[in-house]
Amino acid sequence: MLIAAVDTTTQAGSVALVRDDRVVASFSGEAATPHAERLPGDLTALLASHRLSLADVDVFAVATGPGSFTGLRIGIAAVQGLAFALGKLVVAVSALEALATAVAATDPGGHPVGVWMDARRHEVFSAAFQPERGHDDSVLPSLGCLEEAAVGLPALTLDRWCQMPWFSALRWVGDGTAVYRQLLAGRLPSGVASSAQAPAIAPWVGRIGARRAAAGQAVHPHAIQPIYVRRPDVELARARRQARG
């Protein structure tokens, strides 16, 4: 089964091809070029470099957030358009889950994983996960959710997490851990491992997508919805106007 995966939750974004559980190829974009100018060109170019075409894709997988509203809309719309045109199914994958899976897949100790993505506005998108079973590098770990996706001030998020029994064992990942490195350095217990360099997400979106597609969890394109976490600006502005009467 060939999976074509797309991530536009970050400015750079990435695309990947996954066959069953094996990453065939991946490509990270250039942050200076908008996603709208790169899709679906990056994906078709990656396919062509392996003598494949869009018609060879069995299922599409897409990171559905959280992330930039514009980026999410472009990525989801591109995948939906391709899937509709080709009559293919789609798997939606949380970017937070994909990042956590990247860390858990290389941690034989099965430690919990904390994900912080830079949400701008001095906030982070966050979530925490626990690998549910033993695994090795050739098996994609399953994750249980310790804390659902949220958005908030880093200091308040850290205050909340410090009260959790899993906090001291966390492995960290995401660009938010790099942006707020000084805050974390002052609060993390000694010996806590950190993986602040966030990996490209698309290969992990593709691997998770392959597993879910094999389990019959792929859906029709129209069923894909973004994970915003933060309310859109237009809704916040409307709420402020209503509050003022």
Secondary structure, DSSP 4 states (H G I P E B T S, - for coil): -EEEEEE-SSSS-EEEEEETTEEEEEEE--TTS-HHHHTTHHHHHHHHTTT--GGG-SEEEEE--SS-HHHHHHHHHHHHHHHHHHT-EEEEE-HHHHHHHHHHTT-TT---EEEEEE-STT-EEEEEEEE-S---TTSPPPEEEEEEEEEE-HHHHHHHHHTSTTGGG-EEESHHHHHTHHHHHTTSPTT--EE-SPPPSHHHHHHHHHHHHHTT--B-GGG------SPPHHHHHHHHHHHH-
